[in-house]
Amino acid sequence: MFVLALGLGGVAAAAAVVAVGGGASDAGEATASGAGRLLVRAAPAVTTLLVAVPLLLVLHRRRRAVLALARARQAVVGGGVVLTCAAVVFGVDAAAGGTRVNAVDVPMLLVFLLTNTALALALEAVPEELALRGGAFGVLASRWSAGVAAVGATALFVAAPAAAIALTWAVGSLLGLRVPPPSLAPGGQDPLIYAVVLVLFGSMLVLARLVTGSVWACVGAHLVFLTVNRVLAPGSGFDTGVSVTSPPGAELLVLVYLVLSVVVFAAFIRRNRRNGRQQLRWDEGNEDEVAI
């Protein structure tokens, strides 16, 4: 029970750091422009990475295996699955006369990909995945089944944004920053649709860890998901260098390629079971091979 409390407490602490960093980034970005906008996004991202990641490593220093840090190359697998599914869904939609890319400013796109990759990894993908699909899933899986751990980690992922928004509002109010009031979803989004997206996204990320046994697959999948949405999804608000025309309801394409990603990862798990292959999971302080 102590291990469980310590692990989930570490998740909460890391989530708090991510929330404050994200709130500071949003508040600063809203009042800056040009190079200054990039700077106010970079400072909280670097701070979040340098605080949240060492915090998680220290909290799990005696049971580091729960974080599933081995095999960083699995990031390519996680990202590759999500990118392929997104390409299929958006490609079919474009062929049917839906989403259309009007123009691409290659230098601007390259700058966006470079800066977005660095900032998204530091502010979101790495700390969130180490906290949730790393620490939270690993600690829960050390006491219960992988299925229970998956549900628990996903539930924390769904609850985290509302808690983060509330924490950001509290901290921002204390610091005199202009931050949005507490809500169940950021940016005035529909709470129900947002919750559905989080459930699908969280499920896909947990499946990525189960398939590969590595949290880095989750990091890669998380990064690609953010990047694709910022380039192709309507209303992203990012200067990507890509001009896209989207028909009404194009936001649903995000749900479609998330569902497809879940199906693909689930198919990998089923294939592994059929072939008698096993996945790595932390058990009693060691990385043991156990069936999922």
C-alpha positions in Angstrom: 0.0 0.0 0.0 2.9 2.3 0.8 4.3 1.7 -2.7 0.9 2.5 -4.2 0.5 5.7 -2.3 4.0 6.8 -3.1 3.6 6.1 -6.8 0.3 7.8 -7.2 1.5 10.7 -5.0 4.4 11.1 -7.4 1.9 11.1 -10.3 -0.1 13.9 -8.6 3.0 15.9 -7.9 4.3 15.6 -11.5 0.8 16.4 -12.8 0.8 19.6 -10.7 4.1 20.6 -12.2 2.9 20.0 -15.7 -0.3 21.9 -15.0 1.5 25.0 -13.7 3.9 24.9 -16.6 1.1 24.6 -19.1 -0.8 27.4 -17.5 2.2 29.7 -17.5 2.8 28.8 -21.2 -0.8 29.6 -22.1 -0.9 32.8 -20.1 2.4 34.1 -21.5 1.6 33.1 -25.1 -1.7 35.1 -24.9 0.2 38.3 -24.2 3.2 37.9 -26.5 3.9 37.7 -30.2 6.6 36.7 -32.6 9.9 35.6 -31.0 8.6 36.6 -27.6 5.8 34.1 -28.1 8.2 31.3 -28.7 10.3 32.3 -25.6 7.3 32.3 -23.3 6.4 28.8 -24.5 10.0 27.6 -24.1 10.6 28.7 -20.6 7.7 26.8 -18.9 8.4 23.8 -21.1 12.1 23.6 -20.1 11.1 24.2 -16.4 8.5 21.5 -16.5 10.8 19.0 -18.0 13.6 19.7 -15.5 11.3 19.5 -12.5 8.8 16.8 -13.3 11.1 14.2 -14.8 13.7 14.2 -12.0 10.9 14.2 -9.5 9.5 11.0 -11.0 12.9 9.4 -11.2 13.6 10.2 -7.6 10.3 8.9 -6.4 10.8 5.6 -8.3 14.5 5.3 -7.8 14.1 1.9 -6.0 11.6 0.5 -8.4 12.7 2.2 -11.6 11.2 -0.6 -13.7 7.7 0.7 -13.2 8.5 3.6 -15.5 9.3 1.2 -18.4 12.2 3.3 -19.6 13.9 0.6 -21.6 14.1 0.4 -25.4 13.7 4.1 -26.4 13.6 3.0 -30.0 10.0 1.9 -29.4 9.1 5.6 -29.7 9.3 5.0 -33.5 6.7 2.2 -33.2 4.2 4.3 -31.2 4.6 7.3 -33.4 4.6 5.3 -36.6 1.3 3.6 -35.8 -0.5 6.9 -35.0 1.0 8.6 -38.0 0.0 5.8 -40.4 -3.6 5.8 -39.0 -3.8 9.6 -39.3 -2.5 9.5 -42.9 -5.1 6.8 -43.8 -8.0 8.7 -42.3 -7.1 12.1 -43.6 -6.0 10.7 -46.9 -9.4 8.9 -47.4 -11.2 12.1 -46.4 -9.2 14.2 -48.8 -9.9 11.7 -51.6 -13.6 12.0 -50.9 -13.4 15.8 -51.2 -13.1 16.7 -47.6 -10.0 18.1 -46.0 -7.8 19.8 -48.6 -4.2 21.2 -48.2 -4.1 24.4 -50.2 -0.4 25.4 -49.8 2.7 24.4 -47.9 5.4 26.9 -46.8 8.2 24.4 -46.4 10.6 26.6 -44.4 7.8 27.6 -42.0 6.7 24.0 -41.7 10.2 22.8 -40.9 10.6 25.5 -38.2 7.2 24.5 -36.7 8.1 20.8 -36.7 11.4 21.6 -35.0 10.1 23.9 -32.3 6.8 21.9 -31.8 8.8 18.7 -31.3 11.1 20.2 -28.7 8.3 22.1 -26.8 5.7 19.3 -27.0 8.2 16.7 -25.7 9.3 18.9 -22.8 5.9 20.3 -21.8 3.5 17.4 -22.5 4.6 14.2 -24.0 7.6 13.2 -21.8 6.4 14.3 -18.3 2.8 13.2 -18.9 3.8 9.8 -20.2 6.3 9.1 -17.5 3.7 10.1 -14.9 0.7 8.3 -16.3 1.6 5.5 -18.6 4.9 5.1 -16.7 4.5 5.6 -13.0 0.7 5.3 -12.6 0.3 2.3 -14.9 3.4 0.6 -13.5 2.4 1.0 -9.9 -1.1 -0.2 -10.4 0.1 -3.1 -12.5 2.4 -4.1 -9.7 -0.6 -4.8 -7.5 -3.4 -5.7 -9.9 -3.8 -6.9 -13.5 -2.7 -5.0 -16.6 -6.4 -4.4 -17.4 -7.1 -2.8 -14.0 -3.9 -0.7 -14.4 -5.0 0.4 -17.9 -8.4 1.5 -16.6 -6.9 3.3 -13.6 -4.3 5.1 -15.7 -6.9 6.2 -18.3 -9.2 7.4 -15.5 -6.4 9.6 -14.1 -5.7 10.9 -17.6 -9.4 11.9 -18.1 -9.6 13.6 -14.7 -6.2 15.3 -15.0 -7.2 18.2 -17.3 -10.0 19.5 -15.1 -7.7 19.3 -12.0 -4.9 21.0 -14.0 -7.2 23.8 -15.1 -8.3 24.4 -11.6 -4.8 24.4 -10.3 -3.6 26.6 -13.1 -6.4 29.1 -12.3 -5.5 29.1 -8.6 -1.8 29.6 -9.2 -2.4 32.2 -12.0 -4.7 34.1 -9.7 -2.1 34.2 -7.0 0.5 35.4 -9.5 -1.8 38.0 -11.0 -1.9 36.3 -14.4 -4.9 36.3 -16.8 -5.9 32.6 -16.8 -9.3 31.0 -17.7 -11.7 30.1 -14.9 -12.0 26.4 -13.8 -13.9 24.2 -16.2 -14.2 20.5 -17.3 -12.5 21.2 -20.7 -10.0 23.8 -21.9 -10.7 26.5 -24.4 -14.5 26.3 -24.1 -14.6 22.8 -25.7 -17.6 20.6 -25.2 -16.8 18.6 -22.0 -18.5 15.4 -23.2 -16.6 15.3 -26.6 -13.4 16.3 -24.8 -13.8 13.4 -22.4 -14.5 10.9 -25.2 -11.3 12.1 -27.0 -9.3 11.7 -23.7 -10.7 8.2 -23.1 -9.7 7.1 -26.7 -6.4 8.8 -26.5 -5.6 7.4 -23.1 -6.6 3.9 -24.1 -4.4 4.1 -27.2 -1.4 5.2 -25.2 -1.9 2.4 -22.6 -2.2 -0.1 -25.4 1.1 1.2 -26.9 2.8 0.5 -23.6 1.3 -3.0 -23.4 2.3 -3.8 -27.0 5.9 -2.6 -26.6 6.7 -2.8 -22.9 8.2 0.7 -23.2 6.9 4.1 -22.1 8.8 5.6 -25.1 6.2 4.2 -27.5 3.6 6.3 -25.6 5.9 9.3 -25.9 6.2 8.8 -29.6 2.4 8.3 -30.1 1.6 11.4 -27.9 4.0 13.6 -29.9 2.7 12.5 -33.3 -0.9 13.0 -32.1 -0.2 16.6 -31.0 1.7 17.3 -34.2 -0.9 15.9 -36.6 -3.7 17.8 -34.9 -1.8 21.1 -34.9 -1.1 20.7 -38.6 -4.3 19.3 -40.0 -7.1 19.6 -37.5 -9.2 22.8 -38.0 -8.9 25.6 -35.5 -5.5 24.6 -34.0 -4.3 28.2 -33.9 -0.6 27.2 -34.7 1.5 28.8 -37.4 2.5 25.6 -39.1 3.1 26.8 -42.7 0.3 24.5 -43.9 -2.9 26.0 -45.3 -5.8 23.6 -44.8 -9.5 23.8 -45.8 -11.7 21.6 -43.7 -15.5 20.9 -44.2 -17.9 21.2 -41.2 -17.4 18.3 -38.8 -13.8 17.6 -39.7 -13.0 17.5 -36.0 -14.5 14.0 -36.0 -11.5 12.8 -38.1 -9.4 13.0 -34.9 -11.8 10.6 -33.2 -11.7 8.3 -36.3 -8.0 8.0 -36.4 -7.8 7.5 -32.7 -10.2 4.6 -32.9 -8.2 3.2 -35.8 -5.0 3.5 -33.7 -6.7 1.7 -30.8 -7.8 -1.1 -33.1 -4.3 -1.5 -34.5 -2.6 -1.7 -31.1 -5.3 -4.1 -29.9 -4.7 -6.2 -33.0 -1.0 -6.4 -32.1 -1.9 -7.6 -28.6 -4.2 -10.2 -29.9 -1.6 -11.4 -32.3 1.0 -11.6 -29.5 -1.4 -13.7 -27.4 -2.1 -16.0 -30.4 1.6 -16.5 -31.0 2.3 -17.1 -27.3 4.4 -14.0 -27.0 4.5 -12.1 -23.7 4.9 -8.5 -22.6 7.2 -6.9 -20.1 5.7 -5.7 -16.9 7.0 -4.7 -13.5 6.3 -7.3 -10.8 7.8 -7.3 -7.3 10.6 -4.9 -8.2 11.8 -6.8 -11.3 11.0 -6.7 -15.0 9.3 -10.1 -15.4 7.7 -11.4 -18.5 3.9 -11.9 -17.9 1.0 -12.5 -20.2 -1.4 -9.6 -20.7 
